[in-house]
Amino acid sequence: MIASPSPGSAPRRRLRRVYRLAAPGGFLGAILLFGMCLSAYEAAAEAWPSRGRLDSRIRTAVYSDDQVYRLLGHVGYQIDLQFEAGEYFIGLGAGDLEGLSFSAQDNHLFLKPGATQVRTNLTVLTNRRHYQFDYVAGSRPPDPAREEVTYVLRFAYPSAIGEDSSGRPANRPSGGVPREAGDTDAKLRNSVRAVNLDYWYCGHPALRPDAASDDGIHTRLRFGARSEQPAIFVRNDDGTESLLNFSMDASDVILHRVVRRLIVRRGKLAGCIVNKRFGGTSERLQSGTVAAEVTRSTRSARP
């Protein structure tokens, strides 16, 4: 059993078990690190595609030319990489090309392992973009309980919602933009946002989330279906803690803000969830509400 000091106590420099958390529906990996739980260690930020709401085997990732995407394959299973309409496969490069089997049709690239054990980087070139992947595959059958198998990976493109692949506003032709088009762009920007997956956990294993992520506005946590959900606090600058309100989306806990550090408590157990990519503040929707489809109505006071 791992000793779990209170998040409010001074950390001791010794070997500590620190868990990197996956995005909701992603694969959970545990690693050992030397140093303090909240050290400034910078890890490679590979993106785990988000699973679909209706079927976890259908996943989506927001495209960026600076992002490496993680793919988990299984012998006997293929992954369908689905690009946007009109985009087609040109070529593929890999560190272990013999360990891969692939074919293409229209805007689809079908990828499956060509050996019982594969671990390689992978570059896919299309007529419009290049994609970087970290591909791992093995002979072990996928575990349905962990929902780790991927049938389809679809990409959402920032350029289709008024931004380039780096998140900057895309160039628009001169002239006025119809009001309806501007409203549609704003809605799409709110609905398809870059997801931060760089979350880590330390503390008592019983409180560890299965997954954690944020989109710059909301933080999404997922705890085990059979575990009792802990109370969630934010650590303030003065060292005090404040209890956070939340809402539920299916089995996910939705916090309507993004912070650097969350404290989870249940009885005498405690743990800490760290956002390694916290930028100093969270964004707000233009509506000033918790979701783009929610509007705020102000009524004048009665005389």
N, C-alpha and C positions, 0 to 999 in steps of 0.2 A: 504494500500500500504506500502511496506517495504522500508525504507530509504536505499539507496545504496551508501555508501561513495566511493570516488575514491580509487582504489587499491593502489595508490601512497601515500595516506594520512595516518596519524597515526591512528591505530585502537582504538576504544573506547570500554571499557569493559561494555557490556550490552548484553541483550538477542538478539541473532542474528539468523536469519534463514539460516541454512546451509543444502544444498542438497547433498545427496550421489547419484552419477551418476551410471547408469547401463552400462554394455557393450553394443555395438551396437545390437539392437533388444531385449534387456533385459527389465525387469520391472523397472520402475523409482520410487524410494521411497523417500519421503521427511521426515526429522526428525528435531526436534528442539534441539539445543545444547546450553549450557551456555559457555561463554568465547569468545575469539577472533576467527575470521573466520579461521585464519591460525594457530591455536593452535596445539600442538603436540599430539592431541588425537589419540590413536591407536584403530581402530575398528576391529572387527572380519571380516576376509576377506573371505566371502563365495563367491564361483565362480558361476556366471551366465553363463550357456552354451551359446556359440555363435550361432546365427541363421544361417541357410543355405542361400547361395546366391540365389538359385532358389526358395526356399520355406522356409519362416521363421519358419514354424512348424517343420522342420527337423533341429535339432541342434547338435552341436559337442562340446565336452569338452576334453581338454588334461588331461590324468590321472596322478594323484599324490596321493600317500598313505597318504600325509599330508594335503590334500585339502578336504574341505567340499563343496558339490555342492548343489545349491539351486534348488528345484523343485516346480513349481506352478501348482497344479492340479485343476480340475474342475469336479463337479458331472456330470456323464454321459460321461466323457472322460477318456481314459486310456493313459498312457505314456509307450512307448516301450523302455526299457533300453537295448541297443544293445552292447554286449561285443565282444571281438575279436573271430575269428574262433577257435573252440576247447575249449573255456572257457564256463563253464556251472554253473548254479545256485546251491548252496548247502543249504544255509539257510538265514534267515532274522530276525533281531531284531529291535524293535522299542519301544519308550516310550509309544505310544498308538497303540498297535498292533491291537486292535479291530476296529480302525478307518481306517484300510487298507484292501484292497482286492488285491491279487496278484496270478499270475500263471507263469509258466516258460516253455519254449520250446527251446531246443538246446542252443544257446548263447543269447537268448532273455528272459528278465524278464518283464512281463506286470503288471503295477502298476496302481491302481485307488482307489479313496477314498471310504471307506466303511461307511461314515457318511457325513452329510451335512456340518459339520465344522471340519476340521482336522488341527492340527499343532503339529508336532512331529519330533524328530530326527530319523534317519533310518540308520541301518548298513546292508549292503548286502555282503554276503560271497559267493565267487565262488571257484572253484578248483585252482585258480591262485592268486586271489587278494581279498582285502576287499575294500568296497566303503562306504563313509560317505555322508549322505544327510540331508538337512534340508527341510522337506516336509510340504507344506501349501496347503490346498484345501478348497474350499467353494462352495456354491450352486449358486453363481452368475455366469451367463454365461460369457465366455471369450469375451473380447472386441477386435474385429478384427482390430480396428484402432490402438491399442497398440501392436498388434501381440504378445500377451502374452501366447498363448496356445502352448503346446509342444506335438507333436505326437510321435516323435522319438528322443531319445538322444543317439548319438553314441560317443564312446570314442576313442581317438587317444592315442597311447601308446609310451612314450619315449623309452622304451626298444626295440621297433621295428626300431628305427632310431639311435641306437648306444649309448643310455644313459639309466641309470637305473631310477627308479621311483623318485629319488631325484634330477635328472638332471646331475648326474655324469657319466663319460664315463663308459660304460659297459665293463666287462672283455671279452676279445677276445681270442680265441685259439691261441697258439703259431704258428709262421710261418708267412710268408708274406701275405698281403692282396692284391688281384688283384687291379690294378689301377681303373678298372671300378667299383668295389665294393666301393672303397673309394670315388669316384666321386659321386656315387649314395647316399651314406650316407650323404655327405656334402649337396647335394641338399635337402634331406629329412629334415635335421636339420634346413635348412633355411625355409622350407615350413610349418613345424609343430613346433611352438614355444610356450612356456608358455605365457599366456596372463595375464597381470596385470589389474585388474578391480577396484582397490582401488582409485577411483577418486571422488573428492568432488567439490562442486560449492558454491560460495556465491556472492551476488551482485544483480543486477536488474533481476527480474524473466524473462523479455522478452528476455534476452540473454542466458538463461540457455540451455545447450545442452540436447538433449534427452538421449545421451549415450556418454561414453568416455572409452577408453582402450588403451593399448600399448603392443607390443610384445618385448620390449627392443630395437627395432630399429626404428619403426614407431609409431606415435601417431594417433589414429583414433577417430574422433569426428563426431557426427551426430546431426544436428539441425532440428527443425521442418520443415516439407515440405512447410508450408505456411509462415514461418518466414524468414526475410531478414538476410542473413548470416553476422555476424559481422567481423570486422578486428581482426586478432589474433596476439598478441605480446608475446615475451618472456621477462621476467624480468631479466636483467643482474645483475651481482654481485655488480656493482657500483650504482645500483638503476635506471639506464636508461632502456629504453625499445627498442626492435628491432622488426620490422615487419617481420613476418615469411611467407615464400613462402609455397605453398601447391599444392597438386593435388587432383583430385576427383576420387573416386571409387564408381560408382553408386551414391548413395546419401550421401556417407561418405566423410568427409574432411580428407585427409591424410597428416600429417606433417612428414617430413623425419628426425625427431630427437625426442628424449624423454627428457623432462625437468621437473623440480620440479614444476614450476608455470607458467601458461599461463594467459595473460590478454586479455579479449575480450572487444571491444569497438564498439559502433555504435552511432554516434552523441554525445550527452551528457550522454548516458548510458554506464555503465561499469560493469564488473564482473570479477571474478577470478576463474580459474580452477586449483585445487591443486592435484598433484600426490603424494599420501601419501607414496608410496613405491619407490620413486625415490632413486636410489643407488648411485648417485653422477655423473654418466656419462651414456651416451647411447652407445649401441654397434654399430658396423659397419659390414656390409656384407664384406666377403672376396673379393668380386668383386669390392668394393669401389663405388658401384652404389646404386641406390635407391631400386633395386629389384634383386633377385638372377638370374633371367633370362635376365637381362640387362648387357651387357659387355662393357668395356671401350676400345676404340681403340686409340692409340697414333700415330700421324703422324709426321714424321720428318719435320723440317722447310725447306722451299725451299731456295736454295742458292741465 
